[in-house]
């Protein structure tokens, strides 16, 4: 019984491995395995075919590319035999979106020669514009340049170039202020401060992608804070000890400079560095709330004396029209009040 079972098993195996004189597998299922390629055949079949004198001479089927670009049923020998460029191109099968991305790669040379010059020119115009000036630049184009450079991993270089650009500008502004005469010093400082703060309102939004994906994420800072710090270090700190005595002198002389100029400078200095309040608390308290300690009842007489002193100084400088107009207004109010009282009582 055991011999019969072995013979049956052996016979089945021989039938499965039936070959012709060319060692082509023509048994049941053998031709199908050949068509499916070596990956689908059993290990014993692949070993036998590998030991044969040459590749199988069975009919060739056209290669069918799979979804991932790999050719199914395409043997290396067959591809080499055809040697066509079409088979090689089909094997590569580069994705269309990938090729498009590769064509749009921005190298560091492209950034330096094409993209940064556009940004540099726009920043120049924004830093030197006067209020109300028309700037012939495309904000959309600048925004797009920044976005592309961030996507191409040029954020670090772009941030370095931006800081260097603005630093050089502020150093020139500082030198111009140093050469200003005292009577123009306050006004020119006010212009420089207002011009720079106005430029930041355009520069910061244009570089919002760099700020979000590089400065905030990797540096843990904010672009606006960094640019304000630049003005503090390169302009305000160098001029604060010359500017503050002039501001105190202008405060003691009413209308030596316009109230709006004084307010802009004082508020700007407080924004740049709040601790500068200690240099002139009384001056800052006139424009910044809650600078001085709260009033106490025991000092009411002192507050009244300060008000009276201010009124006397105004009168000495010829500012009496307000007092006279108030006096006339008070007389009219008294007269009208008496007339109204007499009318209410029936007197004419």
MIKOLTI-796718 format. One record per residue (C-alpha): x, y, z; residue number from 1. Coordinates in steps of 0.02 Angstrom, whole numbers. Layout:
BEGIN
X|Y|Z|NUM
...
REM end
This chain:
BEGIN
0|0|0|1
139|117|42|2
225|81|-124|3
63|117|-219|4
39|283|-130|5
219|331|-166|6
196|287|-349|7
38|393|-357|8
127|539|-278|9
276|513|-392|10
165|501|-543|11
76|661|-497|12
244|747|-479|13
305|686|-647|14
146|743|-731|15
170|914|-654|16
350|922|-715|17
320|851|-894|18
445|936|-1013|19
476|930|-1200|20
648|910|-1282|21
682|1095|-1251|22
643|1077|-1065|23
489|1186|-1080|24
362|1146|-946|25
203|1090|-1038|26
121|1001|-892|27
-44|1046|-812|28
-20|1217|-741|29
161|1230|-798|30
125|1341|-948|31
21|1454|-838|32
162|1471|-715|33
280|1517|-856|34
164|1654|-914|35
148|1726|-741|36
336|1739|-730|37
461|1670|-606|38
378|1751|-457|39
224|1639|-472|40
315|1473|-505|41
365|1356|-362|42
542|1361|-300|43
585|1191|-382|44
526|1254|-552|45
631|1411|-539|46
786|1309|-493|47
759|1193|-641|48
737|1337|-761|49
891|1421|-692|50
994|1265|-726|51
932|1252|-906|52
1043|1304|-1050|53
943|1457|-1096|54
785|1556|-1058|55
617|1474|-1093|56
563|1483|-1274|57
378|1505|-1234|58
277|1646|-1313|59
303|1820|-1241|60
159|1922|-1173|61
155|2113|-1171|62
207|2189|-1007|63
65|2267|-908|64
119|2410|-794|65
47|2411|-620|66
-14|2567|-530|67
152|2598|-444|68
252|2596|-607|69
324|2417|-590|70
306|2311|-745|71
221|2143|-713|72
288|1996|-814|73
434|2094|-889|74
595|1995|-869|75
764|2085|-876|76
815|1980|-1025|77
658|2026|-1121|78
682|2211|-1087|79
862|2200|-1143|80
811|2105|-1298|81
689|2237|-1351|82
804|2378|-1301|83
669|2506|-1337|84
662|2678|-1257|85
476|2653|-1227|86
505|2510|-1105|87
633|2613|-1008|88
518|2763|-999|89
376|2653|-941|90
487|2579|-805|91
534|2752|-741|92
356|2819|-749|93
389|2984|-657|94
235|3056|-578|95
175|3214|-665|96
161|3315|-504|97
334|3260|-449|98
413|3316|-612|99
323|3481|-601|100
390|3506|-425|101
566|3464|-480|102
557|3592|-619|103
506|3727|-493|104
647|3697|-370|105
725|3862|-311|106
911|3843|-284|107
1012|3959|-174|108
1079|4040|-333|109
901|4070|-393|110
858|4146|-225|111
1006|4265|-227|112
990|4316|-410|113
801|4323|-433|114
696|4318|-276|115
793|4418|-147|116
824|4567|-265|117
635|4586|-282|118
613|4582|-94|119
761|4700|-68|120
688|4831|-185|121
515|4822|-104|122
587|4838|72|123
687|4992|18|124
530|5077|-44|125
431|5033|112|126
566|5097|230|127
584|5264|141|128
404|5303|99|129
318|5455|171|130
139|5447|236|131
19|5452|91|132
150|5408|-41|133
103|5286|-180|134
223|5139|-193|135
229|5056|-365|136
256|4878|-302|137
148|4723|-313|138
108|4661|-139|139
43|4500|-215|140
208|4470|-304|141
311|4502|-147|142
196|4392|-43|143
215|4254|-173|144
405|4269|-171|145
411|4249|17|146
292|4101|11|147
396|4010|-122|148
559|4040|-31|149
487|3973|131|150
422|3818|43|151
595|3791|-35|152
683|3797|135|153
762|3969|114|154
683|4044|271|155
845|4055|369|156
937|4145|229|157
790|4261|197|158
775|4307|382|159
961|4343|390|160
952|4453|235|161
801|4547|302|162
884|4585|469|163
1043|4641|383|164
947|4751|262|165
848|4841|397|166
999|4857|511|167
1097|4948|375|168
949|5064|346|169
933|5107|531|170
1119|5143|546|171
1103|5271|406|172
952|5348|495|173
1052|5361|656|174
1195|5451|570|175
1075|5575|492|176
1000|5613|663|177
1171|5642|737|178
1202|5776|607|179
1038|5866|643|180
1040|6037|731|181
952|6047|901|182
804|6146|835|183
765|6009|708|184
818|5860|812|185
648|5822|889|186
552|5839|726|187
674|5728|631|188
671|5596|765|189
482|5597|757|190
487|5576|568|191
610|5431|579|192
508|5344|713|193
342|5366|624|194
413|5315|455|195
488|5155|526|196
334|5104|623|197
228|5136|469|198
342|5026|364|199
326|4883|488|200
138|4882|458|201
175|4824|279|202
336|4724|303|203
273|4610|440|204
117|4551|344|205
220|4521|186|206
335|4403|282|207
197|4317|379|208
240|4143|312|209
422|4161|364|210
365|4223|534|211
245|4079|561|212
349|3934|496|213
524|3989|543|214
535|4131|671|215
394|4074|784|216
426|3887|761|217
616|3876|764|218
672|4037|848|219
524|4055|968|220
513|4241|931|221
404|4360|831|222
457|4459|678|223
376|4622|734|224
462|4613|903|225
630|4580|819|226
611|4729|702|227
557|4846|842|228
709|4789|941|229
819|4838|794|230
756|5018|800|231
782|5021|988|232
962|4961|976|233
1021|5056|823|234
927|5221|841|235
834|5253|1003|236
969|5195|1124|237
1099|5301|1035|238
994|5460|1045|239
889|5446|1203|240
1011|5547|1310|241
1014|5688|1183|242
827|5680|1149|243
760|5679|1327|244
833|5849|1381|245
762|5928|1224|246
591|5853|1262|247
593|5919|1441|248
644|6090|1378|249
505|6089|1249|250
382|6038|1384|251
425|6190|1489|252
394|6303|1338|253
215|6278|1279|254
194|6248|1093|255
379|6246|1056|256
336|6086|966|257
162|6028|918|258
68|5923|1047|259
48|5783|920|260
237|5773|894|261
267|5765|1081|262
134|5631|1102|263
203|5525|959|264
380|5528|1026|265
333|5494|1207|266
217|5350|1162|267
346|5281|1041|268
483|5283|1171|269
369|5195|1293|270
333|5061|1163|271
518|5036|1127|272
572|5025|1309|273
448|5054|1452|274
586|5076|1581|275
632|5243|1502|276
483|5313|1599|277
600|5330|1748|278
699|5463|1656|279
551|5585|1654|280
397|5516|1744|281
303|5681|1739|282
325|5696|1551|283
270|5517|1515|284
122|5531|1633|285
45|5665|1523|286
28|5542|1379|287
32|5369|1458|288
-102|5325|1587|289
-61|5252|1758|290
123|5302|1752|291
124|5399|1914|292
63|5323|2078|293
-121|5356|2118|294
-168|5522|2198|295
-188|5527|2386|296
-292|5648|2488|297
-144|5714|2586|298
-65|5785|2426|299
-218|5877|2359|300
-144|6045|2410|301
14|6006|2312|302
-87|5960|2158|303
-183|6124|2170|304
-21|6221|2186|305
46|6138|2028|306
-111|6186|1932|307
-100|6366|1992|308
82|6373|1941|309
38|6312|1767|310
-98|6443|1751|311
22|6583|1802|312
150|6525|1675|313
18|6527|1538|314
-34|6702|1586|315
147|6762|1585|316
166|6696|1409|317
14|6794|1351|318
-115|6655|1355|319
-256|6761|1431|320
-387|6748|1295|321
-452|6588|1368|322
-474|6670|1539|323
-564|6821|1462|324
-678|6711|1358|325
-719|6607|1510|326
-752|6767|1609|327
-871|6832|1474|328
-954|6662|1465|329
-977|6666|1653|330
-1054|6840|1647|331
-1175|6786|1511|332
-1219|6631|1610|333
-1254|6737|1764|334
-1359|6860|1665|335
-1457|6722|1578|336
-1482|6634|1742|337
-1549|6791|1826|338
-1666|6823|1680|339
-1729|6645|1684|340
-1758|6657|1872|341
-1852|6822|1853|342
-1959|6748|1714|343
-2003|6599|1819|344
-2064|6712|1956|345
-2167|6818|1839|346
-2051|6971|1834|347
-2018|7054|1667|348
REM end
